[in-house]
Amino acid sequence: MEQSNVIPFPNPSTQKTRKAEDRVSFDRHDLGLLLQCYSKRVGTGEWRDYAIDMLKDRAVFSIFKRASDVPLYTIEKQPKLQRRQGQWSVVNATGHVLKRGHDLRHVLRVLEPKPEPVSF
């Protein structure tokens, strides 16, 4: 008679689970400002998709022109930089930091469309 090995079903109480406290996240006010900025450009057809990542050291709001592309911009919240350069930064697709600061509303101004000159 052949002896079989029984593999126990994983018990969630014994497994190491990632807690919500271990991740950086956006609060309601932050998300309101981010989605307000995003929705203006969606209305003009420039942006079409976004993603939110909550990591251990930062939270990232990524903006895409198409869902299959790399993000055009990422808005990052890094609380460990709060007392230095500011916890908010806007980074373009090539990795250059466009704006960094302590106030999200001020940092998001770099994403506002520039008025085009009118020729007569």
Summary of the structure (lengths in Angstrom):
residues: 120
radius of gyration: 20.7
end to end distance: 94.3
largest distance: 94.3
contacts: 255
relative contact order: 0.13
helix: 25%
strand: 22%
